[in-house]
């Protein structure tokens, strides 16, 4: 990189591509397909998605899995590796920007590998941009991948500032890295470290729970730790765009299973605020309503990747 702006432009391009379309792990399809697989959602009309609901994924869906999850994850990992290498090997950047770019790139790499290892188990661990070598390396064990995720997040914590680089919290700060690290420790049953990291975020004084549940997923919520901004001018979030019907006559898409709907206790405010119902073809259907806007403008909702409520849940489960 010749200067700070060229490096920042490369980094921003990764965030932009993450939200470019709904068909990838970080802007819609993890919500949908993980929800189908865990019996939270079902798709109203028969489609290739039924295999995910039944946990009977055939070879016919391999191309979808590759294009929705595997390929974009490794594309962003490759770009993050390039940012780390390019920033480390230049004299044209300020030291402060160098630290910030490397810290964010390591966060992106850890973020991608977290989803890869949870979706696929053992995966190739690519830590350079030498694609001639990357294209043929073997899968690494889950434990090794997690060790790299933890190392990257610790590196991010050391490099990133507590102050956000953007007012919309659309790029990670130090506490975003700590929040993701808390989740990683929880998934590894490291209860002590998960509790410690989540407590750091909770006690930071930067975030607070939003008592108005209709505002939790809006831009400007003080509960948000990290959110990704939409890049399509006609969309707020891909979840809202895909799920919320455009009219009473529109065919539903992703719906909530009766098991999930019936699991809420009476008076649970989450059900009242985040579940919507309507009558379609003589039956009452329920769909997610956390994101409430199905088109834009104006843009009032971003895709929330990390929020404070999760940190309380992580700490509670760890304890």
Secondary structure as the mmCIF struct_conf table of DSSP 4:
data_model
#
loop_
_struct_conf.conf_type_id
_struct_conf.id
_struct_conf.beg_label_comp_id
_struct_conf.beg_label_asym_id
_struct_conf.beg_label_seq_id
_struct_conf.end_label_comp_id
_struct_conf.end_label_asym_id
_struct_conf.end_label_seq_id
BEND BEND1 UNK A 3 UNK A 3
HELX_RH_AL_P HELX_RH_AL_P1 UNK A 4 UNK A 18
TURN_TY1_P TURN_TY1_P1 UNK A 19 UNK A 19
BEND BEND2 UNK A 20 UNK A 20
BEND BEND3 UNK A 22 UNK A 24
TURN_TY1_P TURN_TY1_P2 UNK A 25 UNK A 28
HELX_RH_AL_P HELX_RH_AL_P2 UNK A 29 UNK A 37
TURN_TY1_P TURN_TY1_P3 UNK A 38 UNK A 39
BEND BEND4 UNK A 40 UNK A 40
STRN STRN1 UNK A 41 UNK A 43
BEND BEND5 UNK A 44 UNK A 45
BEND BEND6 UNK A 47 UNK A 47
TURN_TY1_P TURN_TY1_P4 UNK A 48 UNK A 49
HELX_RH_AL_P HELX_RH_AL_P3 UNK A 50 UNK A 53
TURN_TY1_P TURN_TY1_P5 UNK A 54 UNK A 55
HELX_RH_3T_P HELX_RH_3T_P1 UNK A 59 UNK A 61
HELX_RH_AL_P HELX_RH_AL_P4 UNK A 62 UNK A 65
HELX_RH_PI_P HELX_RH_PI_P1 UNK A 66 UNK A 70
HELX_RH_AL_P HELX_RH_AL_P5 UNK A 71 UNK A 88
TURN_TY1_P TURN_TY1_P6 UNK A 89 UNK A 89
BEND BEND7 UNK A 91 UNK A 93
HELX_RH_AL_P HELX_RH_AL_P6 UNK A 95 UNK A 120
BEND BEND8 UNK A 121 UNK A 122
STRN STRN2 UNK A 123 UNK A 124
BEND BEND9 UNK A 128 UNK A 129
HELX_RH_AL_P HELX_RH_AL_P7 UNK A 131 UNK A 134
TURN_TY1_P TURN_TY1_P7 UNK A 135 UNK A 136
HELX_LH_PP_P HELX_LH_PP_P1 UNK A 137 UNK A 138
STRN STRN3 UNK A 139 UNK A 140
HELX_LH_PP_P HELX_LH_PP_P2 UNK A 141 UNK A 141
HELX_RH_AL_P HELX_RH_AL_P8 UNK A 142 UNK A 159
BEND BEND10 UNK A 160 UNK A 160
BEND BEND11 UNK A 162 UNK A 163
BEND BEND12 UNK A 165 UNK A 166
TURN_TY1_P TURN_TY1_P8 UNK A 167 UNK A 168
BEND BEND13 UNK A 171 UNK A 171
HELX_RH_AL_P HELX_RH_AL_P9 UNK A 174 UNK A 187
TURN_TY1_P TURN_TY1_P9 UNK A 188 UNK A 189
HELX_RH_AL_P HELX_RH_AL_P10 UNK A 191 UNK A 202
TURN_TY1_P TURN_TY1_P10 UNK A 203 UNK A 204
BEND BEND14 UNK A 205 UNK A 206
BEND BEND15 UNK A 211 UNK A 211
HELX_RH_3T_P HELX_RH_3T_P2 UNK A 213 UNK A 215
TURN_TY1_P TURN_TY1_P11 UNK A 216 UNK A 217
STRN STRN4 UNK A 218 UNK A 218
TURN_TY1_P TURN_TY1_P12 UNK A 219 UNK A 220
TURN_TY1_P TURN_TY1_P13 UNK A 222 UNK A 223
STRN STRN5 UNK A 224 UNK A 228
BEND BEND16 UNK A 232 UNK A 232
TURN_TY1_P TURN_TY1_P14 UNK A 233 UNK A 234
BEND BEND17 UNK A 236 UNK A 236
HELX_RH_AL_P HELX_RH_AL_P11 UNK A 238 UNK A 243
BEND BEND18 UNK A 244 UNK A 244
BEND BEND19 UNK A 246 UNK A 247
TURN_TY1_P TURN_TY1_P15 UNK A 248 UNK A 249
BEND BEND20 UNK A 250 UNK A 250
HELX_LH_PP_P HELX_LH_PP_P3 UNK A 251 UNK A 252
STRN STRN6 UNK A 254 UNK A 256
HELX_RH_AL_P HELX_RH_AL_P12 UNK A 258 UNK A 261
TURN_TY1_P TURN_TY1_P16 UNK A 262 UNK A 263
BEND BEND21 UNK A 264 UNK A 264
HELX_LH_PP_P HELX_LH_PP_P4 UNK A 265 UNK A 265
TURN_TY1_P TURN_TY1_P17 UNK A 266 UNK A 267
HELX_RH_AL_P HELX_RH_AL_P13 UNK A 269 UNK A 274
STRN STRN7 UNK A 275 UNK A 280
TURN_TY1_P TURN_TY1_P18 UNK A 281 UNK A 282
STRN STRN8 UNK A 283 UNK A 288
BEND BEND22 UNK A 290 UNK A 291
BEND BEND23 UNK A 294 UNK A 295
BEND BEND24 UNK A 297 UNK A 298
STRN STRN9 UNK A 301 UNK A 301
STRN STRN10 UNK A 303 UNK A 307
HELX_RH_AL_P HELX_RH_AL_P14 UNK A 308 UNK A 318
#
